[in-house]
Amino acid sequence: MNRFLIPLAIFLVLVGFLAVGLTLDPREVPSPLVGKPAPAFDVPQLAAPDKRFAPKDMLGKVWLLNVWASWCVSCRQEHPLLVELARSGLVPVVGLDYKDQREDGLRWLRQHGDPYLLSGFDADGRVGIDYGVYGVPETYVIDKAGVIRYKQIGPVTPEALEKKILPKVKELLQ
């Protein structure tokens, strides 16, 4: 009898872990970068290859870094929200065109609108690696001191914007 109880108990514990795991949101993967300085980089700008962009250029400002690409289907989903956010003037949005072709990125912005103060060009994905990008799109809220305060994995949704991103930005602006 006991020889059946131990496997049954183990099975029930595993089912319990599975049940808890199924209730978690995969977009809520904790980032080890939250609370730490944003990784430094220096990349050419997408629209002006002779100009450079580095996060240190934004010191003293609360800003969003949105990692996107022309080949990214989910980026199309979030893009209208980013355009609307940029029009509001609440927070500067900087893009990072990730593992893309320059011409494709520029064409995509012409077609869909350009919400970005500027876009950096990360052709080989090295900046994305430093930021722990799982896949595009990803958005980071960065404070005035250059510290990452929030990471949105996947497209920005109206709910994420309203309940997480904008409250964090408003808190940091105070």
KANOR-V165984 format. One record per pair of residues at least 4 apart in sequence whose C-alpha atoms are under 7 Angstrom apart, sorted by the first residue. I is the first residue (numbers start at 0). GAP is how many residues later the second one is. D is the distance in Angstrom with one decimal. If there is no record, write none. Layout:
BEGIN
i: [I,I]
gap: [GAP,GAP]
d: [D,D]
END
This chain:
BEGIN
i: [0,1,3,4,5,6,7,8,9,10,11,12,13,14,15,16,17,18,26,26,32,33,33,33,34,34,34,35,35,36,36,36,37,37,37,38,38,39,39,40,40,40,41,41,41,42,42,42,42,42,42,43,43,43,43,43,43,43,44,44,44,44,44,44,44,44,45,45,45,45,46,52,52,58,58,58,59,59,60,60,61,61,61,61,61,61,61,62,62,62,62,62,62,63,63,63,63,63,63,63,64,64,64,64,64,64,65,65,65,65,65,65,65,65,66,66,66,66,66,66,66,66,67,67,67,67,67,67,67,67,68,68,68,68,69,69,69,69,71,73,73,73,74,74,74,76,77,77,77,77,78,79,80,81,81,82,82,82,82,83,84,85,85,85,91,92,92,92,93,93,93,93,94,94,94,94,95,95,95,95,96,96,96,96,96,97,97,97,97,98,98,98,98,99,99,100,100,101,102,103,104,105,106,107,108,108,109,121,121,124,125,126,127,127,128,132,135,136,136,136,137,137,137,137,138,138,138,139,139,139,139,140,140,140,140,141,141,141,141,142,142,142,142,151,155,155,156,157,158,159,159,160,160,161,162,163,164,165,166,167,168,169]
gap: [4,4,4,4,4,4,4,4,4,4,4,4,4,4,4,4,4,4,126,127,115,114,115,116,112,113,114,111,112,109,110,111,108,109,110,91,92,14,15,13,14,86,10,11,12,9,10,11,77,78,79,5,6,7,8,9,76,77,4,6,7,8,73,74,75,76,56,73,74,75,59,4,67,85,86,87,84,85,82,83,29,80,81,82,107,110,111,28,29,30,78,79,80,28,29,30,75,76,77,78,28,29,30,74,75,76,27,28,29,30,71,72,73,74,28,29,30,31,69,70,71,72,4,7,27,28,29,30,68,69,28,29,31,36,30,34,35,38,64,4,63,81,4,62,80,78,4,77,78,79,4,4,4,4,33,4,30,31,32,4,4,6,7,29,25,22,23,24,22,23,24,25,21,23,24,25,23,24,25,26,8,22,23,24,25,23,24,25,27,23,24,25,26,5,23,4,22,4,4,4,4,4,4,4,4,5,4,4,5,4,4,4,4,5,4,5,18,16,17,18,14,15,16,17,12,13,14,8,10,11,12,7,8,9,10,4,5,6,7,4,5,6,29,4,4,5,4,4,4,4,5,4,5,4,4,4,4,4,4,4,4,4]
d: [6.7,6.6,6.2,6.0,6.2,6.0,6.2,6.2,6.3,6.2,6.2,6.4,6.2,6.1,6.3,6.1,6.2,6.8,5.3,6.8,6.5,5.0,5.3,5.9,6.1,5.6,5.6,5.3,5.9,5.6,4.1,6.0,5.8,5.4,5.5,6.4,6.6,6.9,6.4,5.5,6.9,6.7,6.4,5.5,4.5,5.4,5.5,6.7,5.9,6.1,6.8,5.1,6.7,5.8,4.3,6.1,5.9,5.7,5.2,5.8,5.4,6.2,7.0,5.7,4.3,5.6,6.5,5.4,5.4,5.0,6.9,7.0,6.2,5.5,5.8,5.9,4.2,6.2,6.5,4.4,6.7,5.8,4.5,4.9,6.9,6.8,6.6,5.6,5.1,6.0,6.0,5.4,6.7,6.4,4.8,6.0,6.6,5.5,4.7,6.1,6.1,5.0,5.8,5.5,5.1,6.7,7.0,6.2,4.8,6.1,7.0,5.9,4.3,6.5,5.9,4.7,6.2,6.4,6.0,5.3,5.2,6.1,6.9,6.2,6.9,6.1,5.2,5.9,5.5,5.0,5.2,5.4,6.0,6.6,6.8,6.1,5.2,5.7,6.6,6.8,6.7,6.0,5.9,5.7,6.3,6.8,6.5,5.3,5.2,6.4,6.2,6.2,6.0,6.0,6.0,6.3,7.0,6.8,4.5,6.4,6.9,6.7,6.6,5.3,6.3,7.0,5.1,5.8,5.1,5.5,5.4,5.7,5.7,6.2,4.2,6.1,5.2,4.7,5.9,6.5,6.9,6.5,6.1,5.0,5.8,6.7,4.9,6.0,5.8,6.0,4.5,5.4,5.2,6.7,5.5,6.3,6.8,6.2,6.1,6.1,6.3,6.3,6.2,6.1,5.1,5.1,6.9,6.8,6.4,6.3,6.5,6.3,6.1,5.1,6.0,6.9,6.5,6.9,5.1,5.5,5.6,4.8,5.4,6.7,5.8,5.0,6.8,6.6,5.7,4.6,6.3,5.9,5.5,5.1,6.5,5.7,5.4,4.4,5.7,5.4,6.5,6.6,6.4,7.0,6.1,6.4,6.0,6.0,5.8,5.2,6.2,4.8,5.7,5.7,6.5,6.1,6.2,6.0,6.0,6.2,6.2,6.6]
END
